Amino acid sequence: MTSSDHPPPRQVRHKGPPPGIVATVFVLLFLAGLYPVTVFGGKPFFPGPGDSQEVIAAFFRARPSAVLFCAALHFGAAIPLGIFAATVASQLRFLGVRAAGTYIALFGGFATSFTMLISSSVLWTMSAPGIAQDSTLLLALYRLSFALGGPGFSVPFGLLIAGVSVTTGFSKLLPKWLVIAGLAIAVVGELSWLDILFPKALLLIPLTRFPGFAWLIVAGFVLPSTRERARIPRE
């Protein structure tokens, strides 16, 4: 029997890294970066935007090594997040999705990854010797870092989740409960921009970030990676 006598496989698999594993790597790197600057890593811990200039300066003077470690891991975490966005967008197209939501998710993922790269670079700058001694410069850099790593993270991150949720909802590629959860996280993420005007909206940022991390991992593992050969659309 020749190779031409063998029927082609009925199922074909998407060629790309498993998005669930990539999302897990991103989340582990991000959380590991938080450890040294939170209460778990010792005191003082990372100040909030509502803290005084003296408190902010005191933290960066006391714990430059913790800040450097956080900046390095968050810089690294930006890469698997970008890979996740590219992989999921490719996988959705492979599964036959031809909706704008695919590109919205891609934009949201790339934008989040980009703001992470910039905010962690600013944080790295703040850990350099002498920067913490200039309170005015330090505060300016801190506010820039927070803008990029706060609403600058949660708003495009919400777009990433929204784009995946909407497209997989219409195409029934993810369970309904996961789609609804994703849409809820995305709405909170888009509303988090209000933190720029109203400091009390700060809670919306972690409410987007941490539930969104769990959602990303679950969606990455649940999203189908194979489909019927006959149904693959021709480019």
Biotite code that builds the C-alpha atoms (Angstrom):
import biotite.structure as struc

atoms = struc.array([
    struc.Atom([0.000, 0.000, 0.000], chain_id="A", res_id=1, res_name="MET", atom_name="CA", element="C"),
    struc.Atom([1.424, 3.394, -1.002], chain_id="A", res_id=2, res_name="THR", atom_name="CA", element="C"),
    struc.Atom([1.218, 6.568, 1.047], chain_id="A", res_id=3, res_name="SER", atom_name="CA", element="C"),
    struc.Atom([-1.461, 7.835, -1.372], chain_id="A", res_id=4, res_name="SER", atom_name="CA", element="C"),
    struc.Atom([-3.701, 4.975, -0.259], chain_id="A", res_id=5, res_name="ASP", atom_name="CA", element="C"),
    struc.Atom([-3.824, 6.328, 3.298], chain_id="A", res_id=6, res_name="HIS", atom_name="CA", element="C"),
    struc.Atom([-6.699, 8.752, 3.914], chain_id="A", res_id=7, res_name="PRO", atom_name="CA", element="C"),
    struc.Atom([-5.696, 12.156, 5.312], chain_id="A", res_id=8, res_name="PRO", atom_name="CA", element="C"),
    struc.Atom([-6.258, 12.583, 9.051], chain_id="A", res_id=9, res_name="PRO", atom_name="CA", element="C"),
    struc.Atom([-9.711, 13.868, 9.938], chain_id="A", res_id=10, res_name="ARG", atom_name="CA", element="C"),
    struc.Atom([-8.369, 16.182, 12.619], chain_id="A", res_id=11, res_name="GLN", atom_name="CA", element="C"),
    struc.Atom([-5.573, 18.699, 12.215], chain_id="A", res_id=12, res_name="VAL", atom_name="CA", element="C"),
    struc.Atom([-3.834, 20.533, 15.044], chain_id="A", res_id=13, res_name="ARG", atom_name="CA", element="C"),
    struc.Atom([-2.959, 24.190, 15.253], chain_id="A", res_id=14, res_name="HIS", atom_name="CA", element="C"),
    struc.Atom([0.779, 24.758, 14.916], chain_id="A", res_id=15, res_name="LYS", atom_name="CA", element="C"),
    struc.Atom([1.845, 26.977, 17.773], chain_id="A", res_id=16, res_name="GLY", atom_name="CA", element="C"),
    struc.Atom([2.749, 26.991, 21.465], chain_id="A", res_id=17, res_name="PRO", atom_name="CA", element="C"),
    struc.Atom([0.003, 25.819, 23.843], chain_id="A", res_id=18, res_name="PRO", atom_name="CA", element="C"),
    struc.Atom([-1.660, 29.058, 25.012], chain_id="A", res_id=19, res_name="PRO", atom_name="CA", element="C"),
    struc.Atom([-2.529, 27.633, 28.428], chain_id="A", res_id=20, res_name="GLY", atom_name="CA", element="C"),
    struc.Atom([1.130, 26.920, 29.174], chain_id="A", res_id=21, res_name="ILE", atom_name="CA", element="C"),
    struc.Atom([2.216, 30.319, 27.843], chain_id="A", res_id=22, res_name="VAL", atom_name="CA", element="C"),
    struc.Atom([-0.402, 32.041, 30.019], chain_id="A", res_id=23, res_name="ALA", atom_name="CA", element="C"),
    struc.Atom([0.793, 30.073, 33.051], chain_id="A", res_id=24, res_name="THR", atom_name="CA", element="C"),
    struc.Atom([4.391, 31.182, 32.462], chain_id="A", res_id=25, res_name="VAL", atom_name="CA", element="C"),
    struc.Atom([3.247, 34.804, 32.188], chain_id="A", res_id=26, res_name="PHE", atom_name="CA", element="C"),
    struc.Atom([1.240, 34.653, 35.418], chain_id="A", res_id=27, res_name="VAL", atom_name="CA", element="C"),
    struc.Atom([4.010, 32.910, 37.387], chain_id="A", res_id=28, res_name="LEU", atom_name="CA", element="C"),
    struc.Atom([6.592, 35.492, 36.297], chain_id="A", res_id=29, res_name="LEU", atom_name="CA", element="C"),
    struc.Atom([4.245, 38.371, 37.104], chain_id="A", res_id=30, res_name="PHE", atom_name="CA", element="C"),
    struc.Atom([3.345, 37.048, 40.555], chain_id="A", res_id=31, res_name="LEU", atom_name="CA", element="C"),
    struc.Atom([6.974, 36.232, 41.331], chain_id="A", res_id=32, res_name="ALA", atom_name="CA", element="C"),
    struc.Atom([7.811, 39.840, 40.504], chain_id="A", res_id=33, res_name="GLY", atom_name="CA", element="C"),
    struc.Atom([5.236, 41.076, 43.001], chain_id="A", res_id=34, res_name="LEU", atom_name="CA", element="C"),
    struc.Atom([6.555, 38.957, 45.859], chain_id="A", res_id=35, res_name="TYR", atom_name="CA", element="C"),
    struc.Atom([9.595, 41.057, 46.872], chain_id="A", res_id=36, res_name="PRO", atom_name="CA", element="C"),
    struc.Atom([7.732, 44.395, 46.851], chain_id="A", res_id=37, res_name="VAL", atom_name="CA", element="C"),
    struc.Atom([4.615, 43.292, 48.734], chain_id="A", res_id=38, res_name="THR", atom_name="CA", element="C"),
    struc.Atom([4.071, 42.527, 52.409], chain_id="A", res_id=39, res_name="VAL", atom_name="CA", element="C"),
    struc.Atom([5.328, 38.961, 51.736], chain_id="A", res_id=40, res_name="PHE", atom_name="CA", element="C"),
    struc.Atom([8.771, 40.285, 50.858], chain_id="A", res_id=41, res_name="GLY", atom_name="CA", element="C"),
    struc.Atom([9.142, 42.456, 53.937], chain_id="A", res_id=42, res_name="GLY", atom_name="CA", element="C"),
    struc.Atom([8.537, 46.023, 54.992], chain_id="A", res_id=43, res_name="LYS", atom_name="CA", element="C"),
    struc.Atom([8.229, 48.673, 53.768], chain_id="A", res_id=44, res_name="PRO", atom_name="CA", element="C"),
    struc.Atom([6.194, 47.390, 50.830], chain_id="A", res_id=45, res_name="PHE", atom_name="CA", element="C"),
    struc.Atom([5.330, 49.065, 47.535], chain_id="A", res_id=46, res_name="PHE", atom_name="CA", element="C"),
    struc.Atom([3.497, 52.358, 48.129], chain_id="A", res_id=47, res_name="PRO", atom_name="CA", element="C"),
    struc.Atom([0.137, 53.198, 46.605], chain_id="A", res_id=48, res_name="GLY", atom_name="CA", element="C"),
    struc.Atom([-0.572, 56.289, 44.485], chain_id="A", res_id=49, res_name="PRO", atom_name="CA", element="C"),
    struc.Atom([-2.359, 57.894, 47.432], chain_id="A", res_id=50, res_name="GLY", atom_name="CA", element="C"),
    struc.Atom([0.698, 57.741, 49.684], chain_id="A", res_id=51, res_name="ASP", atom_name="CA", element="C"),
    struc.Atom([2.731, 60.851, 50.425], chain_id="A", res_id=52, res_name="SER", atom_name="CA", element="C"),
    struc.Atom([5.908, 61.761, 48.600], chain_id="A", res_id=53, res_name="GLN", atom_name="CA", element="C"),
    struc.Atom([7.886, 60.979, 51.735], chain_id="A", res_id=54, res_name="GLU", atom_name="CA", element="C"),
    struc.Atom([6.479, 57.443, 51.992], chain_id="A", res_id=55, res_name="VAL", atom_name="CA", element="C"),
    struc.Atom([7.145, 56.749, 48.308], chain_id="A", res_id=56, res_name="ILE", atom_name="CA", element="C"),
    struc.Atom([10.712, 58.049, 48.508], chain_id="A", res_id=57, res_name="ALA", atom_name="CA", element="C"),
    struc.Atom([11.393, 56.100, 51.725], chain_id="A", res_id=58, res_name="ALA", atom_name="CA", element="C"),
    struc.Atom([10.388, 52.821, 50.070], chain_id="A", res_id=59, res_name="PHE", atom_name="CA", element="C"),
    struc.Atom([12.645, 53.254, 47.033], chain_id="A", res_id=60, res_name="PHE", atom_name="CA", element="C"),
    struc.Atom([15.563, 54.332, 49.216], chain_id="A", res_id=61, res_name="ARG", atom_name="CA", element="C"),
    struc.Atom([15.144, 51.317, 51.515], chain_id="A", res_id=62, res_name="ALA", atom_name="CA", element="C"),
    struc.Atom([14.464, 48.562, 48.969], chain_id="A", res_id=63, res_name="ARG", atom_name="CA", element="C"),
    struc.Atom([16.156, 49.175, 45.592], chain_id="A", res_id=64, res_name="PRO", atom_name="CA", element="C"),
    struc.Atom([17.069, 45.484, 45.199], chain_id="A", res_id=65, res_name="SER", atom_name="CA", element="C"),
    struc.Atom([13.430, 44.413, 45.588], chain_id="A", res_id=66, res_name="ALA", atom_name="CA", element="C"),
    struc.Atom([12.385, 47.018, 43.012], chain_id="A", res_id=67, res_name="VAL", atom_name="CA", element="C"),
    struc.Atom([15.064, 45.809, 40.593], chain_id="A", res_id=68, res_name="LEU", atom_name="CA", element="C"),
    struc.Atom([13.952, 42.188, 40.986], chain_id="A", res_id=69, res_name="PHE", atom_name="CA", element="C"),
    struc.Atom([10.320, 43.159, 40.393], chain_id="A", res_id=70, res_name="CYS", atom_name="CA", element="C"),
    struc.Atom([11.218, 45.199, 37.301], chain_id="A", res_id=71, res_name="ALA", atom_name="CA", element="C"),
    struc.Atom([13.281, 42.356, 35.816], chain_id="A", res_id=72, res_name="ALA", atom_name="CA", element="C"),
    struc.Atom([10.570, 39.714, 36.236], chain_id="A", res_id=73, res_name="LEU", atom_name="CA", element="C"),
    struc.Atom([7.788, 41.954, 34.952], chain_id="A", res_id=74, res_name="HIS", atom_name="CA", element="C"),
    struc.Atom([9.892, 42.874, 31.934], chain_id="A", res_id=75, res_name="PHE", atom_name="CA", element="C"),
    struc.Atom([10.317, 39.166, 31.269], chain_id="A", res_id=76, res_name="GLY", atom_name="CA", element="C"),
    struc.Atom([6.605, 38.462, 31.851], chain_id="A", res_id=77, res_name="ALA", atom_name="CA", element="C"),
    struc.Atom([5.679, 40.857, 29.048], chain_id="A", res_id=78, res_name="ALA", atom_name="CA", element="C"),
    struc.Atom([7.133, 38.473, 26.455], chain_id="A", res_id=79, res_name="ILE", atom_name="CA", element="C"),
    struc.Atom([4.939, 35.393, 27.118], chain_id="A", res_id=80, res_name="PRO", atom_name="CA", element="C"),
    struc.Atom([1.905, 37.704, 27.305], chain_id="A", res_id=81, res_name="LEU", atom_name="CA", element="C"),
    struc.Atom([2.659, 38.978, 23.800], chain_id="A", res_id=82, res_name="GLY", atom_name="CA", element="C"),
    struc.Atom([3.216, 35.401, 22.613], chain_id="A", res_id=83, res_name="ILE", atom_name="CA", element="C"),
    struc.Atom([-0.120, 34.399, 24.168], chain_id="A", res_id=84, res_name="PHE", atom_name="CA", element="C"),
    struc.Atom([-1.952, 37.155, 22.288], chain_id="A", res_id=85, res_name="ALA", atom_name="CA", element="C"),
    struc.Atom([-0.327, 36.221, 18.971], chain_id="A", res_id=86, res_name="ALA", atom_name="CA", element="C"),
    struc.Atom([-0.963, 32.507, 19.509], chain_id="A", res_id=87, res_name="THR", atom_name="CA", element="C"),
    struc.Atom([-4.624, 32.905, 20.470], chain_id="A", res_id=88, res_name="VAL", atom_name="CA", element="C"),
    struc.Atom([-5.301, 35.217, 17.523], chain_id="A", res_id=89, res_name="ALA", atom_name="CA", element="C"),
    struc.Atom([-3.704, 32.673, 15.185], chain_id="A", res_id=90, res_name="SER", atom_name="CA", element="C"),
    struc.Atom([-5.600, 29.806, 16.820], chain_id="A", res_id=91, res_name="GLN", atom_name="CA", element="C"),
    struc.Atom([-8.948, 31.605, 16.490], chain_id="A", res_id=92, res_name="LEU", atom_name="CA", element="C"),
    struc.Atom([-8.324, 32.123, 12.777], chain_id="A", res_id=93, res_name="ARG", atom_name="CA", element="C"),
    struc.Atom([-7.313, 28.475, 12.474], chain_id="A", res_id=94, res_name="PHE", atom_name="CA", element="C"),
    struc.Atom([-10.636, 27.525, 14.076], chain_id="A", res_id=95, res_name="LEU", atom_name="CA", element="C"),
    struc.Atom([-12.508, 29.525, 11.448], chain_id="A", res_id=96, res_name="GLY", atom_name="CA", element="C"),
    struc.Atom([-13.133, 32.800, 13.306], chain_id="A", res_id=97, res_name="VAL", atom_name="CA", element="C"),
    struc.Atom([-13.122, 35.773, 10.930], chain_id="A", res_id=98, res_name="ARG", atom_name="CA", element="C"),
    struc.Atom([-14.419, 38.469, 13.284], chain_id="A", res_id=99, res_name="ALA", atom_name="CA", element="C"),
    struc.Atom([-12.926, 41.785, 14.353], chain_id="A", res_id=100, res_name="ALA", atom_name="CA", element="C"),
    struc.Atom([-12.705, 40.480, 17.926], chain_id="A", res_id=101, res_name="GLY", atom_name="CA", element="C"),
    struc.Atom([-9.654, 38.437, 16.936], chain_id="A", res_id=102, res_name="THR", atom_name="CA", element="C"),
    struc.Atom([-7.761, 41.589, 16.063], chain_id="A", res_id=103, res_name="TYR", atom_name="CA", element="C"),
    struc.Atom([-9.112, 43.452, 19.091], chain_id="A", res_id=104, res_name="ILE", atom_name="CA", element="C"),
    struc.Atom([-7.680, 40.680, 21.270], chain_id="A", res_id=105, res_name="ALA", atom_name="CA", element="C"),
    struc.Atom([-4.372, 40.886, 19.400], chain_id="A", res_id=106, res_name="LEU", atom_name="CA", element="C"),
    struc.Atom([-4.215, 44.662, 19.856], chain_id="A", res_id=107, res_name="PHE", atom_name="CA", element="C"),
    struc.Atom([-5.119, 44.398, 23.548], chain_id="A", res_id=108, res_name="GLY", atom_name="CA", element="C"),
    struc.Atom([-2.485, 41.740, 24.200], chain_id="A", res_id=109, res_name="GLY", atom_name="CA", element="C"),
    struc.Atom([0.273, 43.572, 22.358], chain_id="A", res_id=110, res_name="PHE", atom_name="CA", element="C"),
    struc.Atom([-0.636, 46.895, 24.011], chain_id="A", res_id=111, res_name="ALA", atom_name="CA", element="C"),
    struc.Atom([-0.574, 45.304, 27.475], chain_id="A", res_id=112, res_name="THR", atom_name="CA", element="C"),
    struc.Atom([2.764, 43.680, 26.741], chain_id="A", res_id=113, res_name="SER", atom_name="CA", element="C"),
    struc.Atom([4.170, 46.992, 25.497], chain_id="A", res_id=114, res_name="PHE", atom_name="CA", element="C"),
    struc.Atom([3.026, 48.966, 28.550], chain_id="A", res_id=115, res_name="THR", atom_name="CA", element="C"),
    struc.Atom([4.552, 46.264, 30.778], chain_id="A", res_id=116, res_name="MET", atom_name="CA", element="C"),
    struc.Atom([7.882, 46.642, 29.005], chain_id="A", res_id=117, res_name="LEU", atom_name="CA", element="C"),
    struc.Atom([7.834, 50.421, 29.442], chain_id="A", res_id=118, res_name="ILE", atom_name="CA", element="C"),
    struc.Atom([6.543, 50.475, 33.040], chain_id="A", res_id=119, res_name="SER", atom_name="CA", element="C"),
    struc.Atom([9.092, 47.876, 34.166], chain_id="A", res_id=120, res_name="SER", atom_name="CA", element="C"),
    struc.Atom([11.840, 49.852, 32.423], chain_id="A", res_id=121, res_name="SER", atom_name="CA", element="C"),
    struc.Atom([10.769, 52.964, 34.342], chain_id="A", res_id=122, res_name="VAL", atom_name="CA", element="C"),
    struc.Atom([10.751, 50.905, 37.540], chain_id="A", res_id=123, res_name="LEU", atom_name="CA", element="C"),
    struc.Atom([14.271, 49.692, 36.769], chain_id="A", res_id=124, res_name="TRP", atom_name="CA", element="C"),
    struc.Atom([15.340, 53.327, 36.372], chain_id="A", res_id=125, res_name="THR", atom_name="CA", element="C"),
    struc.Atom([13.874, 54.147, 39.788], chain_id="A", res_id=126, res_name="MET", atom_name="CA", element="C"),
    struc.Atom([16.056, 51.464, 41.415], chain_id="A", res_id=127, res_name="SER", atom_name="CA", element="C"),
    struc.Atom([19.272, 53.084, 40.172], chain_id="A", res_id=128, res_name="ALA", atom_name="CA", element="C"),
    struc.Atom([21.577, 54.733, 42.746], chain_id="A", res_id=129, res_name="PRO", atom_name="CA", element="C"),
    struc.Atom([20.790, 58.396, 43.328], chain_id="A", res_id=130, res_name="GLY", atom_name="CA", element="C"),
    struc.Atom([17.312, 58.443, 41.783], chain_id="A", res_id=131, res_name="ILE", atom_name="CA", element="C"),
    struc.Atom([15.510, 57.903, 45.102], chain_id="A", res_id=132, res_name="ALA", atom_name="CA", element="C"),
    struc.Atom([17.429, 60.827, 46.601], chain_id="A", res_id=133, res_name="GLN", atom_name="CA", element="C"),
    struc.Atom([15.790, 63.234, 44.133], chain_id="A", res_id=134, res_name="ASP", atom_name="CA", element="C"),
    struc.Atom([12.221, 63.231, 45.459], chain_id="A", res_id=135, res_name="SER", atom_name="CA", element="C"),
    struc.Atom([10.775, 65.323, 42.627], chain_id="A", res_id=136, res_name="THR", atom_name="CA", element="C"),
    struc.Atom([12.227, 63.114, 39.877], chain_id="A", res_id=137, res_name="LEU", atom_name="CA", element="C"),
    struc.Atom([11.300, 59.966, 41.790], chain_id="A", res_id=138, res_name="LEU", atom_name="CA", element="C"),
    struc.Atom([7.676, 61.032, 42.160], chain_id="A", res_id=139, res_name="LEU", atom_name="CA", element="C"),
    struc.Atom([7.416, 61.858, 38.450], chain_id="A", res_id=140, res_name="ALA", atom_name="CA", element="C"),
    struc.Atom([8.827, 58.454, 37.507], chain_id="A", res_id=141, res_name="LEU", atom_name="CA", element="C"),
    struc.Atom([6.576, 56.737, 40.040], chain_id="A", res_id=142, res_name="TYR", atom_name="CA", element="C"),
    struc.Atom([3.442, 58.328, 38.610], chain_id="A", res_id=143, res_name="ARG", atom_name="CA", element="C"),
    struc.Atom([4.525, 57.403, 35.074], chain_id="A", res_id=144, res_name="LEU", atom_name="CA", element="C"),
    struc.Atom([5.222, 53.828, 36.125], chain_id="A", res_id=145, res_name="SER", atom_name="CA", element="C"),
    struc.Atom([1.868, 53.584, 37.880], chain_id="A", res_id=146, res_name="PHE", atom_name="CA", element="C"),
    struc.Atom([-0.036, 55.023, 34.904], chain_id="A", res_id=147, res_name="ALA", atom_name="CA", element="C"),
    struc.Atom([1.533, 52.447, 32.587], chain_id="A", res_id=148, res_name="LEU", atom_name="CA", element="C"),
    struc.Atom([1.371, 49.527, 35.004], chain_id="A", res_id=149, res_name="GLY", atom_name="CA", element="C"),
    struc.Atom([-2.043, 50.419, 36.468], chain_id="A", res_id=150, res_name="GLY", atom_name="CA", element="C"),
    struc.Atom([-4.772, 51.545, 34.058], chain_id="A", res_id=151, res_name="PRO", atom_name="CA", element="C"),
    struc.Atom([-2.218, 51.257, 31.250], chain_id="A", res_id=152, res_name="GLY", atom_name="CA", element="C"),
    struc.Atom([-2.223, 47.530, 31.990], chain_id="A", res_id=153, res_name="PHE", atom_name="CA", element="C"),
    struc.Atom([-5.827, 46.830, 32.963], chain_id="A", res_id=154, res_name="SER", atom_name="CA", element="C"),
    struc.Atom([-7.548, 48.688, 30.085], chain_id="A", res_id=155, res_name="VAL", atom_name="CA", element="C"),
    struc.Atom([-5.784, 46.903, 27.175], chain_id="A", res_id=156, res_name="PRO", atom_name="CA", element="C"),
    struc.Atom([-5.748, 43.666, 29.181], chain_id="A", res_id=157, res_name="PHE", atom_name="CA", element="C"),
    struc.Atom([-9.537, 43.949, 29.323], chain_id="A", res_id=158, res_name="GLY", atom_name="CA", element="C"),
    struc.Atom([-9.574, 44.352, 25.535], chain_id="A", res_id=159, res_name="LEU", atom_name="CA", element="C"),
    struc.Atom([-7.564, 41.146, 25.162], chain_id="A", res_id=160, res_name="LEU", atom_name="CA", element="C"),
    struc.Atom([-10.071, 39.229, 27.271], chain_id="A", res_id=161, res_name="ILE", atom_name="CA", element="C"),
    struc.Atom([-13.056, 40.919, 25.615], chain_id="A", res_id=162, res_name="ALA", atom_name="CA", element="C"),
    struc.Atom([-11.845, 40.082, 22.113], chain_id="A", res_id=163, res_name="GLY", atom_name="CA", element="C"),
    struc.Atom([-11.365, 36.417, 22.973], chain_id="A", res_id=164, res_name="VAL", atom_name="CA", element="C"),
    struc.Atom([-14.638, 36.196, 24.928], chain_id="A", res_id=165, res_name="SER", atom_name="CA", element="C"),
    struc.Atom([-16.842, 37.746, 22.242], chain_id="A", res_id=166, res_name="VAL", atom_name="CA", element="C"),
    struc.Atom([-15.438, 35.723, 19.349], chain_id="A", res_id=167, res_name="THR", atom_name="CA", element="C"),
    struc.Atom([-15.444, 32.423, 21.229], chain_id="A", res_id=168, res_name="THR", atom_name="CA", element="C"),
    struc.Atom([-18.933, 33.167, 22.535], chain_id="A", res_id=169, res_name="GLY", atom_name="CA", element="C"),
    struc.Atom([-20.416, 33.602, 19.062], chain_id="A", res_id=170, res_name="PHE", atom_name="CA", element="C"),
    struc.Atom([-18.535, 30.611, 17.678], chain_id="A", res_id=171, res_name="SER", atom_name="CA", element="C"),
    struc.Atom([-19.196, 28.471, 20.783], chain_id="A", res_id=172, res_name="LYS", atom_name="CA", element="C"),
    struc.Atom([-15.527, 27.619, 21.202], chain_id="A", res_id=173, res_name="LEU", atom_name="CA", element="C"),
    struc.Atom([-15.518, 28.222, 24.977], chain_id="A", res_id=174, res_name="LEU", atom_name="CA", element="C"),
    struc.Atom([-18.108, 27.296, 27.630], chain_id="A", res_id=175, res_name="PRO", atom_name="CA", element="C"),
    struc.Atom([-20.791, 29.896, 28.210], chain_id="A", res_id=176, res_name="LYS", atom_name="CA", element="C"),
    struc.Atom([-19.800, 30.446, 31.849], chain_id="A", res_id=177, res_name="TRP", atom_name="CA", element="C"),
    struc.Atom([-16.218, 31.197, 30.816], chain_id="A", res_id=178, res_name="LEU", atom_name="CA", element="C"),
    struc.Atom([-17.366, 33.637, 28.141], chain_id="A", res_id=179, res_name="VAL", atom_name="CA", element="C"),
    struc.Atom([-19.616, 35.473, 30.635], chain_id="A", res_id=180, res_name="ILE", atom_name="CA", element="C"),
    struc.Atom([-16.811, 35.611, 33.206], chain_id="A", res_id=181, res_name="ALA", atom_name="CA", element="C"),
    struc.Atom([-14.465, 37.000, 30.564], chain_id="A", res_id=182, res_name="GLY", atom_name="CA", element="C"),
    struc.Atom([-16.931, 39.704, 29.541], chain_id="A", res_id=183, res_name="LEU", atom_name="CA", element="C"),
    struc.Atom([-17.419, 40.718, 33.189], chain_id="A", res_id=184, res_name="ALA", atom_name="CA", element="C"),
    struc.Atom([-13.643, 41.008, 33.711], chain_id="A", res_id=185, res_name="ILE", atom_name="CA", element="C"),
    struc.Atom([-13.333, 42.973, 30.471], chain_id="A", res_id=186, res_name="ALA", atom_name="CA", element="C"),
    struc.Atom([-16.002, 45.486, 31.549], chain_id="A", res_id=187, res_name="VAL", atom_name="CA", element="C"),
    struc.Atom([-14.199, 46.054, 34.848], chain_id="A", res_id=188, res_name="VAL", atom_name="CA", element="C"),
    struc.Atom([-10.967, 46.497, 32.926], chain_id="A", res_id=189, res_name="GLY", atom_name="CA", element="C"),
    struc.Atom([-12.403, 49.171, 30.658], chain_id="A", res_id=190, res_name="GLU", atom_name="CA", element="C"),
    struc.Atom([-13.893, 51.005, 33.631], chain_id="A", res_id=191, res_name="LEU", atom_name="CA", element="C"),
    struc.Atom([-10.518, 51.003, 35.390], chain_id="A", res_id=192, res_name="SER", atom_name="CA", element="C"),
    struc.Atom([-9.436, 54.029, 33.345], chain_id="A", res_id=193, res_name="TRP", atom_name="CA", element="C"),
    struc.Atom([-11.601, 56.020, 35.789], chain_id="A", res_id=194, res_name="LEU", atom_name="CA", element="C"),
    struc.Atom([-8.753, 55.662, 38.273], chain_id="A", res_id=195, res_name="ASP", atom_name="CA", element="C"),
    struc.Atom([-7.009, 58.463, 36.377], chain_id="A", res_id=196, res_name="ILE", atom_name="CA", element="C"),
    struc.Atom([-9.791, 60.845, 37.426], chain_id="A", res_id=197, res_name="LEU", atom_name="CA", element="C"),
    struc.Atom([-11.090, 59.213, 40.578], chain_id="A", res_id=198, res_name="PHE", atom_name="CA", element="C"),
    struc.Atom([-8.510, 57.612, 42.894], chain_id="A", res_id=199, res_name="PRO", atom_name="CA", element="C"),
    struc.Atom([-11.232, 55.576, 44.618], chain_id="A", res_id=200, res_name="LYS", atom_name="CA", element="C"),
    struc.Atom([-11.555, 53.551, 41.402], chain_id="A", res_id=201, res_name="ALA", atom_name="CA", element="C"),
    struc.Atom([-8.123, 52.024, 42.104], chain_id="A", res_id=202, res_name="LEU", atom_name="CA", element="C"),
    struc.Atom([-9.742, 48.732, 43.175], chain_id="A", res_id=203, res_name="LEU", atom_name="CA", element="C"),
    struc.Atom([-10.868, 48.129, 39.578], chain_id="A", res_id=204, res_name="LEU", atom_name="CA", element="C"),
    struc.Atom([-7.260, 47.494, 38.529], chain_id="A", res_id=205, res_name="ILE", atom_name="CA", element="C"),
    struc.Atom([-6.609, 44.403, 40.733], chain_id="A", res_id=206, res_name="PRO", atom_name="CA", element="C"),
    struc.Atom([-10.198, 43.253, 40.046], chain_id="A", res_id=207, res_name="LEU", atom_name="CA", element="C"),
    struc.Atom([-9.213, 43.114, 36.391], chain_id="A", res_id=208, res_name="THR", atom_name="CA", element="C"),
    struc.Atom([-5.696, 41.815, 36.830], chain_id="A", res_id=209, res_name="ARG", atom_name="CA", element="C"),
    struc.Atom([-5.964, 38.814, 39.144], chain_id="A", res_id=210, res_name="PHE", atom_name="CA", element="C"),
    struc.Atom([-9.289, 37.303, 37.979], chain_id="A", res_id=211, res_name="PRO", atom_name="CA", element="C"),
    struc.Atom([-8.012, 37.977, 34.457], chain_id="A", res_id=212, res_name="GLY", atom_name="CA", element="C"),
    struc.Atom([-4.887, 35.930, 35.136], chain_id="A", res_id=213, res_name="PHE", atom_name="CA", element="C"),
    struc.Atom([-6.974, 32.919, 36.128], chain_id="A", res_id=214, res_name="ALA", atom_name="CA", element="C"),
    struc.Atom([-9.264, 33.444, 33.126], chain_id="A", res_id=215, res_name="TRP", atom_name="CA", element="C"),
    struc.Atom([-6.322, 33.580, 30.727], chain_id="A", res_id=216, res_name="LEU", atom_name="CA", element="C"),
    struc.Atom([-4.949, 30.256, 31.950], chain_id="A", res_id=217, res_name="ILE", atom_name="CA", element="C"),
    struc.Atom([-8.303, 28.459, 31.882], chain_id="A", res_id=218, res_name="VAL", atom_name="CA", element="C"),
    struc.Atom([-9.241, 29.838, 28.458], chain_id="A", res_id=219, res_name="ALA", atom_name="CA", element="C"),
    struc.Atom([-5.814, 28.939, 27.096], chain_id="A", res_id=220, res_name="GLY", atom_name="CA", element="C"),
    struc.Atom([-6.226, 25.293, 28.103], chain_id="A", res_id=221, res_name="PHE", atom_name="CA", element="C"),
    struc.Atom([-9.916, 25.003, 27.133], chain_id="A", res_id=222, res_name="VAL", atom_name="CA", element="C"),
    struc.Atom([-9.728, 26.662, 23.693], chain_id="A", res_id=223, res_name="LEU", atom_name="CA", element="C"),
    struc.Atom([-9.731, 23.876, 21.061], chain_id="A", res_id=224, res_name="PRO", atom_name="CA", element="C"),
    struc.Atom([-6.470, 23.331, 19.212], chain_id="A", res_id=225, res_name="SER", atom_name="CA", element="C"),
    struc.Atom([-7.837, 20.911, 16.580], chain_id="A", res_id=226, res_name="THR", atom_name="CA", element="C"),
    struc.Atom([-10.644, 20.909, 14.066], chain_id="A", res_id=227, res_name="ARG", atom_name="CA", element="C"),
    struc.Atom([-12.029, 18.903, 11.183], chain_id="A", res_id=228, res_name="GLU", atom_name="CA", element="C"),
    struc.Atom([-9.784, 19.053, 8.139], chain_id="A", res_id=229, res_name="ARG", atom_name="CA", element="C"),
    struc.Atom([-12.732, 19.562, 5.817], chain_id="A", res_id=230, res_name="ALA", atom_name="CA", element="C"),
    struc.Atom([-13.840, 22.656, 7.754], chain_id="A", res_id=231, res_name="ARG", atom_name="CA", element="C"),
    struc.Atom([-10.520, 24.514, 7.563], chain_id="A", res_id=232, res_name="ILE", atom_name="CA", element="C"),
    struc.Atom([-11.211, 27.677, 5.562], chain_id="A", res_id=233, res_name="PRO", atom_name="CA", element="C"),
    struc.Atom([-9.028, 28.364, 2.563], chain_id="A", res_id=234, res_name="ARG", atom_name="CA", element="C"),
    struc.Atom([-6.970, 31.524, 2.727], chain_id="A", res_id=235, res_name="GLU", atom_name="CA", element="C"),
])
